[in-house]
């Protein structure tokens, strides 16, 4: 038997190559595997102070705590969320600009508008759903109506006199108002704003008569007696305003629940999608977030990327006939 002496330095080099082999065989690290390694910009589609702004900041705070990186909310309001959605769609697809996927921009606008600067199906990467929240129907306290039937009778007696505000054309509050006009056979003027916050300001100032809005926005003013609440748009009463009946009690089938999700531009790296989705799930399971959401009348609503995409698609399909029948469609 012949013994061959191999220098120790060569043995270590060979071993190093062997140990490295499984890593090489498994492929090079995927793009986005270290996400996030720097601050992330989150685009909210509506102005600061509204419901989506409040809820978005709660989510981003949790994501920041989980990752050690800042998730910075940037508000881009306008056109019922379409301005901000377009900004997301046209952002670099590296995972460092993500944002809100809303019922307004991603389920209502595709039917409401004949032309959009983005395609809700093709130009985004759904990551997760985040919340569901009902709308609340509120009026100025000097409006002589304390119930939905009384309000309907008042408007019927003076067609075209009363106005209803919303956070923008194509938002779920706008469609709620159009649905009430259709179901009750009344004539009201829609006054769209760039978000729920400015709409609420004008309602409080007496510039408009009533509005539907995501419940977190008007809730403090309603609780303070500065607005009169008439109903909510979920099928059940809201735990933060249990005294208000659902619109379904007066008009069976009247239900529009606002929702928000997280998305990025098309082509987001799979590693980013997987990590971000898992982080959202963990954030939505935290007691701190659940408490903050409950105070706003919102419910955590996680879905996987594939299920979030399917949910958005189904919402667009179900809302399309409602929008068309309401007469709100923009040609």
FENLINDA-V660940 format. One record per pair of residues at least 4 apart in sequence whose ideal C-beta (glycine too) atoms are under 8 Angstrom apart, sorted by the first residue. I is the first residue (numbers start at 1). J is the second residue. If there is no record, write none. Layout:
# FENLINDA-V660940
i = [I/I]
j = [J/J]
This chain:
# FENLINDA-V660940
i = [6/6/7/8/9/10/11/12/13/14/15/16/17/20/21/22/29/29/30/30/30/31/31/31/31/32/32/32/32/32/32/32/32/33/35/35/35/35/35/35/36/36/36/36/36/37/38/38/39/39/39/39/39/40/40/40/40/40/40/40/40/40/41/41/41/41/41/41/42/42/42/42/42/42/42/42/42/43/43/43/43/43/43/43/43/43/43/44/44/44/44/44/44/44/44/44/44/45/45/45/45/45/45/45/45/45/45/45/45/45/46/46/46/46/46/46/46/46/46/46/46/46/46/46/47/47/47/47/47/47/47/47/48/48/48/49/49/49/49/49/50/50/50/50/50/50/50/50/51/51/51/51/51/51/51/51/51/51/51/52/52/52/52/52/52/53/53/53/53/54/54/54/55/55/55/55/55/55/55/55/55/56/56/56/56/57/57/58/58/58/58/58/59/59/59/59/59/59/59/59/59/60/60/60/60/61/61/62/62/62/62/62/63/63/63/63/63/64/64/64/64/66/66/66/67/67/75/76/76/76/77/77/77/77/77/77/78/78/78/78/78/79/79/79/79/80/80/80/80/80/80/80/80/80/80/80/80/81/81/81/81/81/81/81/81/81/82/82/82/82/82/82/82/82/83/84/84/84/84/85/85/85/85/85/85/85/85/85/85/86/86/86/87/87/88/88/88/88/88/88/88/88/89/89/89/89/89/89/90/90/91/91/91/92/92/92/93/93/93/93/93/93/93/94/94/95/95/95/95/95/97/97/98/98/98/98/98/99/99/99/100/100/100/100/100/101/101/101/101/101/101/101/101/101/101/102/102/102/102/102/103/103/103/103/103/103/103/103/103/104/104/104/104/104/104/104/105/105/105/106/106/106/106/106/106/106/106/107/107/107/107/107/108/108/108/108/108/108/108/108/109/109/109/109/110/110/110/110/111/111/111/111/111/111/112/112/112/112/112/112/113/113/114/114/114/116/118/118/119/120/120/120/121/122/123/123/124/124/124/124/125/125/125/125/125/125/125/125/126/126/126/126/126/126/126/127/127/127/127/127/127/127/127/127/127/127/128/128/128/128/128/128/128/128/128/128/128/129/129/129/129/129/129/129/129/129/129/130/130/130/130/130/130/130/130/130/131/131/131/131/131/131/131/132/132/132/132/132/132/133/133/133/133/133/133/133/133/133/133/133/134/134/134/134/134/134/134/134/134/135/135/135/135/135/135/135/135/135/135/135/135/136/136/136/136/136/136/136/136/136/136/136/136/136/136/136/137/137/137/137/137/137/137/137/137/137/137/137/138/138/138/138/138/138/138/138/138/138/138/139/139/139/139/139/139/139/139/140/140/140/140/140/140/141/141/141/141/142/143/143/143/143/143/144/144/145/145/145/145/145/146/146/146/147/147/148/148/148/148/148/148/149/149/150/151/151/151/152/152/152/152/153/154/154/155/155/155/155/155/155/155/156/156/156/158/159/159/160/160/160/162/162/162/162/163/163/163/163/163/163/163/164/164/164/164/164/164/164/164/164/164/165/165/165/165/165/165/165/165/165/165/166/166/166/166/166/166/166/166/166/166/166/166/167/167/167/167/167/167/167/167/167/167/167/167/168/168/168/168/168/169/169/169/169/169/170/170/171/172/172/172/172/172/172/173/173/173/173/173/173/173/174/174/174/174/174/175/175/175/175/175/175/175/176/176/176/176/176/177/177/177/177/177/178/178/178/178/178/178/179/179/179/179/179/180/180/180/180/180/180/180/181/181/181/181/181/182/182/182/183/183/184/188/190/191/191/191/193/193/193/194/195/196/196/196/196/197/197/198/199/199/199/199/200/200/200/200/200/200/201/202/202/203/203/203/203/203/203/203/204/204/204/211/212/213/213/214/215/215/215/215/215/215/215/215/216/216/216/218/218/218/219/219/219/219/219/220/221/221/222/222/222/222/222/229/229/229/230/231/231/231/231/231/231/232/232/232/232/232/232/232/233/233/233/233/233/233/234/234/234/234/235/235/235/236/237/237/237/237/237/237/238/238/238/239/239/240/240/240/240/241/245/245/246/246/247/247/247/248/248/248/248/250/256/256/259/259/261/261/261/261/262/262/263/264/264/264/264/268/268/269/270/271/272/273/273/274/275/276/277/277/277/278/279/280/280/281/281/282/283/284/284/284/284/284/285/285/285/285/286/287/288/289/289/290/290/291/292/293/293/293/294/303/303/303/304/305/306/307/308/309/310/311/312/313/314/315/316/318/319/320/321/322/323/323/324]
j = [10/11/11/12/13/14/15/16/17/18/19/20/21/24/25/26/33/34/269/270/271/94/269/271/272/94/95/268/269/270/271/272/275/271/95/269/271/272/275/276/40/67/69/95/96/69/69/96/69/70/71/72/96/63/69/70/71/72/95/96/97/98/72/74/96/97/98/99/56/60/71/72/73/74/98/99/100/74/76/84/87/88/91/97/98/99/100/52/53/56/73/74/75/76/84/99/100/52/76/77/81/82/83/84/85/99/100/102/104/105/50/52/53/75/77/81/84/102/167/168/194/195/196/197/53/75/77/194/195/196/197/198/53/75/197/53/54/195/196/197/54/167/195/196/197/200/214/217/55/133/196/213/214/215/216/217/258/296/298/56/100/102/196/214/260/57/73/75/197/58/216/296/59/130/131/133/216/260/293/296/298/60/73/100/260/61/73/62/289/292/293/296/63/71/130/131/262/280/283/284/289/64/71/72/73/65/71/66/283/286/288/289/67/71/279/280/283/68/69/70/71/279/282/283/71/279/84/83/84/87/81/83/84/168/194/195/82/83/84/168/194/83/168/169/170/104/105/108/109/112/167/168/169/170/171/174/192/85/100/102/104/105/109/168/170/171/86/105/109/113/116/117/118/170/87/88/99/100/105/89/99/101/102/105/106/109/118/120/124/90/117/118/91/99/97/98/99/100/124/263/264/265/117/118/123/124/265/266/118/265/97/264/265/96/97/265/125/264/265/266/267/268/269/269/272/264/268/269/272/276/264/265/127/262/263/264/276/262/263/264/105/260/261/262/263/105/106/124/126/260/261/262/263/308/312/106/258/259/260/261/107/108/171/172/258/259/260/315/319/108/109/167/168/170/171/172/109/120/170/110/120/124/261/263/312/315/316/120/312/315/316/319/112/170/171/172/175/316/319/323/113/116/120/170/116/120/121/316/316/319/320/323/324/329/169/170/323/328/329/330/170/330/329/330/331/120/123/124/123/124/312/316/313/266/265/266/263/264/265/266/263/264/265/266/267/268/273/305/261/262/263/305/308/309/312/261/262/263/264/268/273/276/277/280/305/308/261/262/276/277/280/281/302/303/304/305/308/259/260/261/262/301/302/303/307/308/311/259/260/261/262/280/284/300/301/302/259/260/293/298/299/300/301/257/258/259/298/299/301/214/215/216/257/258/259/260/296/297/298/299/214/215/232/233/234/238/257/258/297/172/173/176/212/213/214/215/232/233/256/257/258/212/213/214/215/218/219/222/229/231/232/233/238/241/244/297/148/176/180/210/211/212/229/230/231/232/233/247/203/210/211/213/218/221/222/227/228/229/230/143/145/151/209/210/227/228/230/203/206/209/210/227/228/225/226/227/228/206/151/154/209/210/228/150/154/150/151/153/154/230/150/228/230/151/230/152/230/231/245/247/250/153/250/154/155/210/230/156/180/184/186/157/158/162/159/161/162/184/186/187/188/184/185/186/162/186/187/187/188/189/188/189/209/210/188/189/190/191/208/209/210/177/188/189/190/191/208/209/210/211/212/191/192/193/199/200/202/203/208/210/211/171/173/174/177/190/191/192/193/199/211/212/213/171/173/174/192/193/194/195/196/197/199/213/214/174/192/193/194/195/174/190/192/328/330/174/175/175/176/212/214/256/257/258/177/196/211/212/213/214/258/178/190/192/212/328/179/256/319/322/323/326/328/180/212/233/247/256/181/188/190/211/212/182/190/323/326/327/328/183/254/256/322/326/184/186/188/212/247/251/254/185/186/187/188/326/325/326/327/251/254/251/210/328/199/202/208/198/199/202/198/199/200/213/214/217/201/217/202/203/208/211/213/204/211/213/217/218/221/205/207/208/207/208/209/210/211/218/227/221/226/227/218/233/217/218/258/219/232/238/240/241/296/297/298/296/297/298/222/227/229/223/240/241/296/297/224/226/227/226/227/228/229/241/241/243/244/244/244/245/246/247/249/250/237/238/241/244/245/246/247/246/247/254/255/256/257/238/246/255/257/246/248/255/246/241/242/243/244/245/246/242/244/297/294/297/294/295/296/297/297/249/250/254/255/251/254/255/252/253/254/255/254/319/322/301/315/303/308/311/312/276/280/308/268/272/273/276/272/273/273/274/275/276/277/305/278/279/280/281/304/305/282/283/284/302/285/302/286/289/289/290/300/301/302/289/290/300/302/290/291/292/293/300/294/300/295/296/298/299/300/298/307/308/311/308/309/310/311/312/313/314/315/316/317/318/319/320/322/323/324/325/326/328/329/329]
